[in-house]
Structures are given as C-alpha cells and as structure tokens.
Amino acid sequence: MTKPLGRVLMFVENRFPGDVRVKNEADMLTAAGYSVTVVGLREEHDTAVHKVVDKIQVYLVPRVTLFTKTRKDNPSGFERVWLRGIALLGYAWEYVYFTGACFLMSLYIALRHGFDVIHAHNPPDTLFLVAAVYKPFGVKFVFDHHDLCPELYQSRYRAAKGVLAGILGLLEKASLTLADVTIATNESYRKIQIQRGKVKPENVFVVRNGPNLRRVALRAPSERLRTMNKSILCYVGALNPQDGVDYLLRSLGDLVYKLNRKDFYCVVMGNGDSLEDLRALARELNLDSYVELTGYISEEDLMRNLSAADICVDPDPSSPLNDVSTWIKIMEYMALGKPIVTYDLKETRWSAQDAALYITPNDELAFAEGIATLMDRPDLREKMGEFGRRRIETTLKWDIVGQNLVHAYAALLGHHSPSPSS
C-alpha cells in the first residue's frame, strides 16, 4: 500500500457527508494522496459510530442541543437579555461538548490511525484547544475559517459589539494564532485574518465555495413542480435567523398582496433552528398556497426541484457577517444555469456578477419586484443562467478553486512552497 502524503484528522460540528464544503475538501485531499479521518455529528436516527465514506474514515458523535436559540423579533428589554443569556448557555454547552468529544475521539484515532494534521472547520472556534495538546508532538494545525463568529453572533441576534462578541473575537484570535496554515473562503476573510488575526499573508490560502459538478448537475425536473404551470422559485440552504428566509417570505407576501402576482410557487429547501418559526410566519402571511418549506430532503429530490426552477433566490440580508461572506448556494444556482435574485452584497456580487439581479439590501418590496421582473423576462433569465454556468465552468468550479487546498497542504508539510492564489 502506498504511504499517504500525510494523515489528516478533520473536525466539523455538522453532519458528514452532509456538509458539502467539508466533503469536497476531504475528497480533494484523499484524491491528492492524503489519508483523511473526519469527526462529525451523527445524522438524525443514525446509530452508527464509525463508517467509511469514499475511503474517508468517519467517526460520528450525537448532536446535543440544550436550548432552542432562535431570535425573537422585537423583544422587550428583559426578553432580549433572557434570550441572549439562554443562547449563550446553549452555545457554551454545545461547544464544550463537541470540543470534548473531539478530544476523546482524537485519542482513539491517534491509536487506531494516527494523524499528522488537525484540520478544524469552524464554528466553534474552541477546537484549537484539541490541537494545542498535540502541537508539542509535531502535529500541524489548519484552521478552516467558515464563519466569522463575532459577526455571526451580531448578525444572528442583531447585537452590538460587546462582551460576548469580544470573547468570540479572542477565541478566533487564538485559533488563528495557533494555526500553521489558515483557510479563508474569500478575499474579505483573508483580509480579516491578516489584519485582525495578524496571520502572515503567506500562511493564508483562499479556498472558495466552488460547486462540485459531479454532484451539482441538472436532473430530470420535478414533474410535480413543472405541471403547476407557474413560475417556480427555489431556495436551498440553512434556515437560521441570520439567513434571511424571513425576508424572503415577507417579499413573497408583497409579491402576492401588493403586486398581485399569484402565478408562482416557491420551494424552500433546508433545515435549521428557524424552520418551525418560518412555517408559522408563512401561515401568518397567508402564503400556504404559494410557499413550501420542505425541511431536510434527499439530495436527489433537492436537485430535481432545483432543475425545475425558473428563478433561484438568495435573501441573505446585509449584516456584519453576510456583507463579507460567500454562499455555496449562489455557486450551485449558477452551476445549474439558474438566474438569481439576491441582495447586493460585496462577495455575492463578486461571485455571481451578471448571473444575478441585485436588489438594494434588505428592501423586501424591491426584492419582490425583482422576482416579478424575472418572471416576465424569460430572455433575461436565459442570458443570466448561461453567464452563471460559464463562470462556474471556467473559474469557480470545485476542481479549480479546490486546488488551493492542495497547495496549502503542500506548503504545510513541505512538499513545495507555492504562492496562494485567489
């Protein structure tokens, strides 16, 4: 058996292989000659502790949720303090639990498989504590910066900078400081790592959220959706307070009751802390005939629904986090040749360019008007979809952008020292 270039232990507080970015990275490293082991969260109703997925050793721990951490709109002063306190306790417990579980798993994996690199996907930003135990033994640490946790907290709870954001900033700084190599999802994150985290530029590698075209591909469109003879709108992604699906629902309410458009049907695919709240909001807005929130569905059904879509939507509102983040859903919409309606955010515009119709951030009526515009312009939809597909195939597909991950590992383990690219 050929000796691997290195043995990598990944931590991700998410389902595996359900987390698309982590699965893409694990596959890329495996194909490049590394041995990869992943510690992640178990799928609901799954009892397996260990499995092998595409040559990747996977160890799973159960998800433990202490409190529901959704945000209530317009809370009173006492409610605001109470909700944030409950959220703090919930996150603290989950982060302590998952970090402890990763440490215990790492002891077993060290004996069973061994590892040369610990690769932590955040959040949480506490996983550096596990890496710190192994650093004296020569184990390298890679910090994969999915989310800016201080900004995530501010965006999720509409909070000002304060003590909690400061604590999260310190954890982020500790992760960046301990890391031998850091991974940024775009140039905005790279700049933050260098300026806020004081990371040396040569140690930061940009690995964008490019779609894997072997997974993201058109299927036979959903017959149920196509036979509705309506404009089909689709959203796919997380359903958490910061993701803006409540903005989308209010925009769809405007589309029906202010613009008098009833010739559409919107499928919202995904799961998250806000799912039941969003279903309640859809009922409150009298959208039951126009919107379906599916919750978790299989990848095959998800792709069939997206294949049936006329328009895809990204309602991420302007916020400290969203303004500088890159969304995999944007890339997947483009890979499928779908036109997009989205708020005009810096990194979204960089990614989508002419594949999207850009709306003034957080303007819900304007978002509805943008949808109506594309509903009435099949020629424009086709042009936007073609541009997006070409941009993915020539610049942003995973086979291209994922190469920077291989460069990062080559530099980390001394195979050679390439310069990171955008």
C-alpha positions, 0 to 999 in steps of 0.5 A: 500500500502506498504511504499517504502524503500525510494523515489528516484528522478533520473536525466539523460540528455538522453532519458528514457527508452532509456538509458539502464544503467539508466533503469536497475538501476531504475528497480533494485531499484523499484524491491528492494522496492524503489519508483523511479521518473526519469527526462529525455529528451523527445524522438524525436516527443514525446509530452508527459510530464509525463508517467509511465514506469514499475511503474517508474514515468517519467517526460520528458523535450525537448532536446535543442541543440544550436550548432552542436559540432562535431570535425573537423579533422585537423583544422587550428589554428583559426578553432580549437579555433572557434570550441572549443569556439562554443562547449563550448557555446553549452555545457554551454547552454545545461547544464544550461538548463537541470540543470534548468529544473531539478530544476523546475521539482524537485519542482513539484515532491517534491509536487506531490511525494516527494523524499528522494534521488537525484540520478544524472547520469552524464554528466553534472556534474552541477546537484549537484547544484539541490541537494545542495538546498535540502541537508539542508532538509535531502535529500541524494545525489548519484552521478552516475559517467558515464563519466569522463568529463575532459577526455571526453572533451580531448578525444572528441576534442583531447585537452590538459589539460587546462582551460576548462578541469580544470573547468570540473575537479572542477565541478566533484570535487564538485559533488563528494564532495557533494555526500553521496554515489558515483557510479563508473562503474569500478575499474579505476573510483573508483580509480579516485574518491578516489584519485582525488575526495578524496571520502572515499573508503567506500562511493564508490560502483562499479556498472558495465555495466552488460547486462540485459538478459531479454532484451539482448537475441538472436532473430530470425536473420535478414533474410535480413542480413543472405541471403547476404551470407557474413560475417556480422559485427555489431556495436551498440552504440553512434556515437560521435567523441570520439567513434571511428566509424571513425576508424572503417570505415577507417579499413573497407576501408583497409579491402576492398582496401588493403586486398581485402576482399569484402565478408562482410557487416557491420551494424552500429547501433546508433545515435549521433552528428557524424552520418551525418559526418560518412555517408559522410566519408563512401561515401568518402571511397567508402564503400556504398556497404559494410557499413550501418549506420542505425541511431536510430532503434527499439530495436527489429530490433537492436537485430535481426541484432545483432543475425545475426552477425558473428563478433561484433566490438568495435573501441573505440580508446585509449584516456584519457577517453576510456583507463579507461572506460567500454562499455555496448556494449562489455557486450551485444556482449558477452551476445549474444555469439558474438566474438569481435574485439576491441582495447586493452584497460585496462577495455575492456580487463578486461571485455571481456578477451578471448571473444575478439581479441585485436588489438594494439590501434588505428592501423586501418590496424591491426584492419582490419586484425583482422576482416579478421582473424575472418572471416576465423576462424569460430572455433575461433569465436565459442570458443570466443562467448561461453567464452563471454556468460559464463562470462556474465552468471556467473559474469557480468550479470545485476542481479549480478553486479546490486546488488551493487546498492542495497547495496549502497542504503542500506548503504545510508539510513541505512538499513545495512552497507555492504562492496562494492564489485567489 
